[in-house]
Amino acid sequence: MITAVWGTAPNAGIPEDATIRSMVAAAAKSAEAQSVESSLALQSLVGASGRGYYFRATDRAPKPGEWKYLTQGMIRTGTIALAFTILTNDGQAPIEKAALEMIRLAVQESGEAV
């Protein structure tokens, strides 16, 4: 899942690097209560046109039909911030890797007709 957030003017309402890091750290702290890991380290994500952070967590007791692994974060691409959540189970590491690469390579283009 990817949620794009942008302002109407350059940099309007788009979190800066420190704010993005803080927001992802807060989400990681919140996920710790349900995770196998006692502490969820932030990973840097340097993109094609911006920078962000993410963390990985393993659900301590996933119910049948639920996801075991959570990868969540946010990256800035130009004047857009992309908040993302990747949910996977055992054997699906390539899905997480491909999703992170897609997010890392995201760029903002103008909406003008060519």
C-alpha positions in Angstrom: 0.0 0.0 0.0 1.3 3.4 -0.9 -0.2 6.8 0.1 1.0 9.9 -1.7 1.0 13.2 0.2 1.7 16.5 -1.4 1.2 20.2 -1.0 -0.1 22.8 -3.5 3.1 24.8 -3.4 6.7 23.5 -3.5 7.5 22.0 -0.1 4.0 22.9 1.3 3.0 20.3 3.8 5.7 17.8 2.8 7.7 16.6 5.8 11.4 17.3 5.8 14.0 14.6 6.4 14.0 14.9 10.2 10.2 14.8 10.3 10.0 11.8 8.1 12.6 10.0 10.3 10.6 10.9 13.4 7.3 9.7 11.9 8.8 6.4 10.9 10.5 6.0 14.3 7.2 6.6 16.0 5.5 3.9 13.8 8.3 1.5 14.6 8.0 2.2 18.3 4.2 1.5 18.0 4.9 -1.8 16.1 7.4 -3.1 18.7 4.6 -4.2 21.1 3.4 -6.8 18.6 6.8 -7.8 17.1 9.2 -10.6 17.8 12.0 -8.0 17.7 12.4 -6.1 21.0 13.7 -3.0 19.0 13.0 -2.1 15.4 15.9 -0.3 13.8 15.3 2.3 11.1 16.9 1.7 7.7 17.8 4.5 5.3 16.2 4.4 1.9 18.0 6.7 -0.6 15.8 7.1 -3.7 16.2 8.4 -7.2 14.9 11.8 -6.2 14.7 11.8 -2.4 15.4 10.1 0.9 13.4 8.2 3.5 13.4 5.6 6.2 11.7 2.2 6.9 11.7 -0.6 9.4 10.9 -4.3 9.4 8.9 -6.2 12.0 7.9 -9.8 12.5 4.4 -10.3 14.0 4.7 -12.2 17.3 1.4 -14.1 16.8 -0.2 -13.7 13.4 -3.7 -15.1 13.2 -4.6 -17.4 10.3 -4.8 -15.4 7.1 -2.8 -12.5 8.5 0.7 -11.4 7.4 3.8 -12.3 9.4 6.1 -9.6 8.2 5.6 -5.8 8.1 7.9 -3.4 6.2 6.8 0.2 6.7 8.2 3.6 6.0 8.2 6.9 4.2 10.3 8.5 1.4 10.3 11.9 -0.1 10.2 12.2 -3.9 10.4 15.8 -5.0 7.5 17.6 -3.4 5.6 14.3 -2.7 6.0 12.1 0.3 5.2 8.4 -0.1 4.1 6.5 3.0 4.3 2.8 2.3 3.4 -0.6 3.9 4.6 -3.9 2.6 3.0 -7.1 4.1 4.5 -10.5 3.4 4.8 -14.1 4.7 7.5 -16.7 4.7 9.1 -17.2 1.3 8.0 -13.8 0.0 11.3 -11.9 0.5 11.5 -11.2 -3.2 8.2 -9.4 -3.1 9.5 -7.1 -0.3 12.7 -6.5 -2.2 10.9 -5.6 -5.5 8.4 -3.3 -3.6 11.3 -1.4 -1.9 13.1 -1.1 -5.2 9.9 0.3 -6.9 9.5 2.8 -4.0 13.2 3.7 -4.1 13.1 4.4 -7.9 9.9 6.5 -7.7 10.2 10.0 -9.1 7.8 12.9 -9.4 7.0 14.2 -12.8 5.1 17.3 -13.9 1.4 16.8 -14.7 1.8 18.8 -17.9 0.7 17.2 -21.2 3.5 16.3 -23.6 
